[in-house]
Amino acid sequence: NAYISGPLVEDKFFVELSGRYYSFGGDYFNQVTQKRDIGDQKSKNIGTKLYFTPTDDFSVEVNVGYAHDQ
């Protein structure tokens, strides 16, 4: 897992970035491959959040993410 955030423009525009990679080899023994690879899992995720506050009365937040699971 990785995560970083901070202002791009002080008190006006903030950004956050995150990512995750997960891998698990499996629970069950595979007679064909002679490996413990049945039930394996892989996951990749990335995301970003943009937060814009041009005035004290108005703000905008945008979240975007991508995930791929096997």
C-alpha positions in Angstrom: 0.0 0.0 0.0 1.1 3.6 -0.7 -0.5 6.9 0.1 0.5 10.5 -0.3 -1.4 13.8 0.0 -0.7 17.5 0.3 -1.6 20.9 -1.1 -0.7 22.0 -4.6 -1.9 25.5 -3.9 -1.9 26.5 -0.2 -5.4 26.5 1.3 -7.0 26.2 -2.2 -6.1 23.0 -4.1 -5.2 19.6 -2.5 -4.4 16.3 -4.0 -4.3 12.7 -2.7 -2.8 9.7 -4.5 -3.1 6.1 -3.4 -2.1 2.6 -4.7 -2.2 -1.0 -3.6 -0.9 -4.3 -4.9 -1.9 -7.6 -3.3 -0.8 -11.1 -4.3 -1.6 -14.5 -2.7 -0.3 -17.8 -4.0 -3.2 -20.0 -3.3 -4.6 -22.5 -0.8 -4.8 -25.8 -2.6 -2.2 -28.0 -4.3 -2.5 -28.3 -8.1 -1.7 -31.9 -9.3 -1.0 -30.6 -12.9 1.5 -27.8 -12.0 2.7 -29.5 -8.8 2.3 -26.1 -7.0 0.0 -24.7 -4.4 -1.6 -22.3 -6.9 -5.3 -23.1 -6.8 -7.2 -20.2 -5.2 -4.6 -17.6 -6.0 -5.5 -13.9 -5.9 -4.1 -10.7 -7.4 -5.4 -7.2 -6.9 -4.2 -3.8 -8.2 -5.8 -0.5 -7.2 -4.9 3.1 -7.8 -6.9 6.2 -6.9 -6.7 10.0 -6.7 -8.7 12.7 -4.9 -8.7 16.4 -5.9 -10.1 18.9 -3.5 -10.6 22.5 -4.6 -11.7 25.3 -2.2 -11.7 28.6 -4.2 -13.8 30.5 -1.5 -15.0 29.9 2.1 -18.5 29.1 0.7 -17.7 26.8 -2.1 -15.7 23.6 -2.5 -15.4 20.7 -5.1 -14.2 17.2 -4.5 -13.4 14.7 -7.3 -12.6 11.1 -6.6 -11.3 8.7 -9.3 -10.2 5.1 -8.9 -9.3 2.0 -10.8 -9.2 -1.6 -9.5 -8.3 -4.9 -11.2 -8.9 -8.2 -9.4 -8.2 -11.7 -10.4 
